[in-house]
Amino acid sequence: MRRNLKIPTVISTIVMFLILIGCEPLAKETMDFYESTESIELSGENINSISINSYENDVINTFGKPTEVEEIEDPKSKYLSYDGVEFGFVDDMVIRLFIRRTHENSKIYETVKEIKIGDTKEQVIKEYGENYYERVESGLDTLGYFDKDNNINIEFGFNENKVIAVIIKKIGWEEDN
């Protein structure tokens, strides 16, 4: 009898530990929704004319010297950070644009459909439509869309129904695999 109680106790302890440290065993990744989500047009997405596949020099010419540069070995990539926005590169080409609510300037950046930090989930759905998926990423409610023809994904992170992050990224680069 005692042995039968021990196994469920151990399993529930492990699950609670994983949840507490932030490893959600049932969490879904972006690409888990790819097949079940209808495609929308995202090819015009840009931040101050910088879009997916723009070159690193284009970013530097548009935004100037970054406040921070981070180089990652695996997967090999580079990130240039500016006040309120970050660009990710592979082979000197933009693979990710990230507007984040960490600086007052983040409110000046917006998507092609004029969604910016502080807008509501309802505004996002009104502008981008009903072909979205929802998931939880790092504790944030996240709503996302795919452009399957142009291999682009956009995700909006929400806190209390307000946009606090926008990520536009190329589908299929190593981080997704």
Sequence and secondary structure as in RCSB ss.txt:
>XXXX:A:sequence
MRRNLKIPTVISTIVMFLILIGCEPLAKETMDFYESTESIELSGENINSISINSYENDVINTFGKPTEVEEIEDP
KSKYLSYDGVEFGFVDDMVIRLFIRRTHENSKIYETVKEIKIGDTKEQVIKEYGENYYERVESGLDTLGYFDKDN
NINIEFGFNENKVIAVIIKKIGWEEDN
>XXXX:A:secstr
 HHHHHHHHHHHHHHHHHHHTT  TT   GGGGTTTS B   TT  BTTB TT BHHHHHHHH S SEEEEETTT
TEEEEEETTEEEEEETTEEEEEEEETTSGGGGG B TT  BTT BHHHHHHHH S  EEEEETTEEEEEEEETTT
TEEEEEEEETTEEEEEEEEETTSGGG 
